[in-house]
Each structure stands twice: as C-alpha cells, then as structure tokens.
C-alpha cells in the first residue's frame, strides 16, 4: 500500500520506475550506474534505489502452532488475537487487512 503511494509520487516527478526484475549486480560506468539484470539487457541510471519486500521471521509462531497466512505472516483478528487462545501478535509479523479493499 505504501509503495503504490510512493510510486505515484515519483512518477509525478518524472522518475521512471523499473519493477519486477531480478538484479544480479551493479557497475559504475561513465558517472552512471549500470544495473545488471537477469535474462534482460542492463539498464543505466543516475541513481538506483533497491527496495525489497519484507518476510517476517515467524518460526517461533509456527512452532507454537499459530495459523500463518500470506508470506508466512501470523493470522490475527481485529483484536490481534491469534488462532491460539490467549496469544496475541502485533508488528511486522502479522497479516493485516487492507484499509481500502478489506482484503488480507
């Protein structure tokens, strides 16, 4: 959700975003950055921002038998209760609902 707001703002300012590629490395070339892409031609840029998604460390939750959801996040209800009574979870490790769509 946050990324789409940032993407829109960057595009308004004429910044070209190249998303969804696998980056294999970077090289400095003629005061620019050459971005080496897997199975695609390299790109040249003045600046590169690398932003990768976060996968929560929920190994302990899994061992405790908590229900896990998208990307192994901890499933909670609107009171932050997990699938196990008297265990609550919060923070980056929990699956949250999208405020606009209501989807997980």
RAJOLIN-V897536 format. One record per residue. N is the residue number from 1. PSI is psi in radians with two decimals (NA if undefined). Layout:
BEGIN
{{N;PSI} {N;PSI}}
END
This chain:
BEGIN
{{1;-0.83} {2;-0.67} {3;-0.71} {4;-0.61} {5;-0.75} {6;-0.74} {7;-0.84} {8;-0.75} {9;-0.73} {10;-0.76} {11;-0.63} {12;-0.52} {13;0.28} {14;0.30} {15;2.23} {16;2.19} {17;2.35} {18;1.90} {19;2.68} {20;0.18} {21;2.77} {22;2.07} {23;2.24} {24;-0.25} {25;3.11} {26;2.58} {27;2.50} {28;2.28} {29;2.05} {30;0.86} {31;0.38} {32;3.03} {33;2.22} {34;2.15} {35;2.04} {36;2.08} {37;2.53} {38;2.23} {39;0.41} {40;2.73} {41;2.64} {42;2.80} {43;2.72} {44;2.46} {45;2.74} {46;-0.59} {47;2.58} {48;2.32} {49;2.12} {50;2.09} {51;1.97} {52;2.71} {53;2.90} {54;2.32} {55;2.10} {56;2.61} {57;1.72} {58;0.46} {59;-0.76} {60;-0.72} {61;-0.70} {62;-0.78} {63;-0.57} {64;-0.09} {65;0.30} {66;2.58} {67;2.28} {68;2.62} {69;-2.34} {70;2.25} {71;0.63} {72;0.40} {73;2.75} {74;2.20} {75;2.22} {76;2.82} {77;-2.99} {78;-0.14} {79;0.18} {80;0.39} {81;2.39} {82;-3.04} {83;-0.13} {84;2.19} {85;2.45} {86;0.21} {87;2.15} {88;2.71} {89;2.61} {90;2.91} {91;-2.79} {92;-0.30} {93;-0.12} {94;2.65} {95;2.22} {96;2.79} {97;2.49} {98;2.22} {99;-0.51} {100;-0.89} {101;-0.42} {102;0.00} {103;2.75} {104;NA}}
END
